[in-house]
Amino acid sequence: MNARKKQSPQSILMVSSEAAPYSKTGGLADMTGALAKALAARGNTVTLLTPLHRQVNRRAAGLRAAGAKTVSIPVSARIEAARLVPAAPLEGVRVIFVESRRYFDREGLYGGPQGDFPDNAERFAFFAQAALETIGAFKLKPDVIHVHDWQAALVPVYLAARGGAPRPATVLTIHNLGYQGRFDPRQWHTLGLGWDQFYHPGALEFYGGVNFLKGGLLFADSLTTVSPTYAREIQTSEHGWGLDGILRDRAGKLAGVLNGIDPARRCARRNF
C-alpha cells in the first residue's frame, strides 16, 4: 500500500452561520466545529468565523473585547457596523465572532415562531461581507476560505466581485441542498451587487428570485457534500432541487466526503 502523501499545512478561514459548541440548530454546527478542530490538529492554521448569536454563551466562549475590531459593511444605501470579536482558542482553532445587535441579537438563528426572519437575505449578505473584511482587519492570509451552506455562500460571490489577484481558493460545502437561501428580487438592493449579477444566467437569478446557494455553486472553486452518495444524488432531477444542471456542469469540481465521528464528542460530525 502506498503511503499517503503528506500535504503542507495551510491557512484556512472557515465561515459558518453556526458552530458547536457556540450555536446550533442541527448537524451543520457539529460538523463545522469538529472539522475546524480536526484540521488544526493536522497542523493547519484555522480561523473559525461565525455570528455572535444571542444563543452564544459569551463567558464560556471567552470573548476578548479588548481585541475587537469594527468594520463598515454597505447595506443598500446605508452603512452597518460589524464588530469582530476574538474569543478563546478552541483546541487550536482561532475563533472570531461577528457581532451585530441589529442582525444577530435574536431569539432564533434563522427565524422565530412566525417563520423565517424576513430580512435573512440582508443578514447573511452582511455576514458574508464581514467575513471578507475580517481578513484585512486581523491580517489573515488564508490559502483557503471554506464556507458552509447558503448562509455563507455569498462569500465566493463577493470575493469574485472584488477582483484582484492572487486571492484565496474557495470551497463550498453543501449540507442540505433543499435549503438554498431563496429571496424576493426586491431584496436585491441590500446585497450591494450589480444587477448584472442577478440577470446574467451565470449568476444569482433563479426562477425570477434570488438564490444565494446558486451563487456559491457557480463562484466557489471547489464544491463538497457530506457523502459520495449525496454528491451523486444532487446531480439528478429527482434530488437536485432545480440546481442539478449546475451541479452536473461542475461535476469535475464536486466531491462527496463522507462524514466521520469525532471521538471527543460522539454526537458531532466531521468532514475530512
C-alpha positions in Angstrom: 0.0 0.0 0.0 1.3 3.4 -0.9 1.9 5.9 1.9 -0.5 8.8 1.9 1.2 11.9 0.5 1.8 14.4 3.3 0.3 17.8 2.5 1.8 21.1 3.5 -0.1 22.9 6.3 -2.5 25.6 5.1 -4.1 28.7 6.5 -7.9 28.1 6.4 -10.7 30.6 7.1 -13.9 28.6 7.9 -17.1 30.6 7.6 -20.3 29.2 9.1 -23.6 30.6 10.4 -23.4 28.2 13.3 -20.7 26.2 15.0 -20.6 23.9 18.0 -20.1 24.5 20.9 -21.3 28.1 20.4 -24.5 28.0 18.5 -26.5 25.2 16.9 -29.7 24.2 15.1 -28.5 20.9 13.7 -25.7 18.9 12.2 -24.1 21.9 10.4 -22.9 23.2 13.7 -21.5 19.9 14.8 -19.7 19.4 11.6 -18.1 22.8 11.3 -16.9 22.8 15.0 -15.4 19.3 14.7 -13.9 19.9 11.3 -12.2 23.1 12.4 -10.5 21.3 15.3 -9.6 18.3 13.2 -7.9 20.5 10.6 -6.0 22.4 13.3 -4.8 19.1 14.8 -3.3 18.2 11.4 -1.1 21.3 11.6 -3.2 23.8 9.6 -3.8 27.3 10.8 -7.5 27.5 11.2 -9.7 30.5 11.9 -13.4 29.9 12.5 -15.8 32.9 11.8 -19.4 32.7 13.0 -22.1 35.2 14.1 -22.4 36.2 17.8 -25.9 34.9 18.1 -27.8 35.5 21.3 -27.5 31.8 21.9 -23.7 32.0 22.4 -22.5 31.8 26.0 -20.2 34.7 26.0 -18.4 33.8 29.2 -17.8 30.3 28.1 -16.6 31.4 24.7 -14.0 33.6 26.4 -14.7 36.8 24.3 -11.8 39.2 24.2 -13.4 42.6 23.8 -10.1 44.4 24.1 -9.0 42.8 20.8 -12.3 43.6 18.9 -12.2 45.5 15.6 -15.1 47.3 13.9 -15.5 47.3 10.1 -18.1 49.0 7.9 -20.4 47.0 5.7 -22.5 48.6 2.9 -26.2 47.5 3.1 -28.3 49.1 0.4 -27.9 52.9 0.7 -26.5 52.8 4.3 -23.5 51.6 6.2 -23.8 49.0 9.0 -21.1 48.3 11.6 -19.8 44.8 12.2 -17.9 44.3 15.4 -15.3 41.4 15.0 -14.7 39.9 18.4 -12.0 37.3 19.0 -12.6 34.6 21.5 -10.5 32.0 23.4 -9.0 29.4 21.1 -11.0 26.2 20.5 -8.5 23.3 20.7 -6.0 25.1 18.4 -8.6 27.0 16.4 -8.7 30.8 16.3 -12.3 31.9 16.8 -13.7 35.3 15.8 -17.4 36.3 16.2 -19.3 38.7 14.0 -21.3 40.9 16.4 -24.3 43.0 15.3 -27.2 43.6 17.6 -29.3 44.5 14.5 -28.8 41.2 12.8 -27.8 38.5 15.3 -29.2 39.5 18.7 -32.3 37.5 18.2 -34.1 34.6 19.9 -33.5 32.3 16.9 -30.7 31.9 14.4 -32.8 32.0 11.3 -36.4 32.6 12.4 -38.9 32.6 15.2 -42.4 31.3 15.9 -43.8 33.2 12.9 -41.3 31.6 10.5 -38.0 32.7 8.9 -36.9 36.3 9.6 -38.0 38.5 6.7 -34.5 40.1 6.5 -32.5 36.9 6.2 -31.1 38.0 2.8 -29.8 41.2 4.3 -28.5 39.4 7.5 -26.4 36.9 5.6 -25.2 39.2 2.9 -23.9 41.3 5.8 -22.3 38.3 7.3 -20.6 37.3 4.1 -19.1 40.7 3.6 -18.0 40.8 7.2 -16.1 37.6 6.6 -14.0 39.2 3.9 -13.4 42.3 5.9 -12.1 40.0 8.7 -9.2 39.1 6.6 -7.8 42.6 6.4 -8.8 43.6 9.9 -6.9 40.7 11.5 -4.2 40.5 8.8 -5.2 36.9 8.0 -3.6 35.3 4.9 -5.9 32.4 4.1 -4.9 29.9 1.5 -8.5 28.6 1.5 -11.8 30.1 2.5 -14.2 27.2 3.4 -17.9 28.3 3.5 -20.9 26.3 4.5 -24.4 26.2 3.1 -26.5 29.1 1.7 -25.9 31.4 4.7 -22.2 31.8 3.8 -22.5 31.1 0.0 -22.1 34.7 -1.0 -18.5 34.8 0.2 -17.1 33.4 -3.1 -19.5 35.8 -5.0 -18.3 38.9 -3.2 -14.7 37.7 -3.5 -15.0 37.4 -7.2 -16.8 40.8 -7.5 -13.9 42.5 -5.7 -11.5 41.1 -8.2 -7.7 41.3 -7.9 -5.2 38.5 -7.7 -3.9 36.5 -6.1 -6.9 35.5 -4.0 -7.6 32.6 -1.7 -9.2 29.4 -3.1 -12.8 28.9 -2.0 -14.6 25.7 -1.1 -18.4 25.5 -0.5 -19.8 22.5 1.4 -23.4 21.7 0.7 -25.0 20.1 3.8 -28.6 20.2 2.6 -29.4 21.3 -1.0 -33.1 21.8 -0.1 -32.1 24.9 1.8 -30.9 27.4 -0.7 -31.5 31.0 0.6 -34.1 32.0 -1.9 -35.5 35.5 -1.7 -37.7 38.0 -3.4 -35.8 40.1 -6.0 -37.0 43.3 -4.2 -34.4 42.5 -1.6 -31.5 42.6 -4.1 -30.6 46.2 -3.2 -29.5 45.0 0.2 -26.7 42.8 -1.2 -24.6 45.6 -2.7 -24.1 43.7 -6.0 -24.6 45.0 -9.5 -27.8 44.0 -11.4 -25.6 42.1 -13.9 -25.0 39.6 -11.1 -28.8 39.0 -11.0 -29.9 39.0 -14.6 -26.9 37.1 -16.0 -27.8 33.3 -16.3 -24.5 32.5 -14.7 -25.3 34.4 -11.6 -27.9 34.5 -8.7 -31.2 34.7 -10.6 -33.4 31.6 -10.1 -36.9 31.4 -11.5 -37.3 35.2 -11.0 -35.9 35.3 -7.5 -32.5 35.5 -5.8 -30.7 32.3 -4.8 -27.7 32.5 -2.5 -26.7 28.9 -2.9 -26.7 29.1 -6.6 -24.2 31.9 -6.5 -21.9 29.9 -4.3 -22.2 26.9 -6.5 -21.2 29.0 -9.5 -18.4 31.1 -8.0 -16.7 28.7 -5.5 -13.5 27.0 -6.8 -14.5 23.6 -5.3 -17.7 22.0 -4.0 -18.1 19.3 -1.4 -21.0 17.4 0.1 -21.4 15.3 3.2 -21.1 11.9 1.4 -20.2 10.5 -2.1 -23.8 9.2 -2.4 -25.3 12.6 -1.8 -22.9 14.1 -4.3 -24.3 11.8 -6.9 -27.9 12.2 -5.9 -27.9 16.0 -6.1 -26.9 15.8 -9.7 -30.2 14.2 -10.6 -33.5 16.0 -11.3 -35.2 14.0 -8.5 -32.9 15.3 -5.8 -31.3 18.4 -7.4 -33.9 20.9 -6.2 -33.6 22.7 -9.5 -29.8 23.1 -9.3 -28.9 19.7 -10.7 -27.9 21.2 -14.1 -25.3 23.5 -12.4 -24.0 20.6 -10.3 -23.6 18.4 -13.4 -21.8 21.2 -15.2 -19.5 21.5 -12.2 -19.2 17.8 -11.5 -15.4 18.0 -12.0 -15.2 20.3 -9.0 -17.7 18.4 -6.9 -16.6 15.8 -4.3 -18.5 13.9 -1.7 -16.6 13.4 1.5 -18.2 11.0 4.0 -18.8 12.4 7.4 -17.0 10.7 10.2 -17.1 10.5 14.0 -15.4 12.9 16.4 -14.2 10.6 19.2 -14.1 13.5 21.6 -17.8 14.3 21.0 -20.0 11.4 20.0 -22.8 13.4 18.6 -20.5 15.7 16.5 -19.8 15.1 12.8 -16.7 16.0 10.8 -15.8 16.0 7.2 -12.2 15.4 6.3 
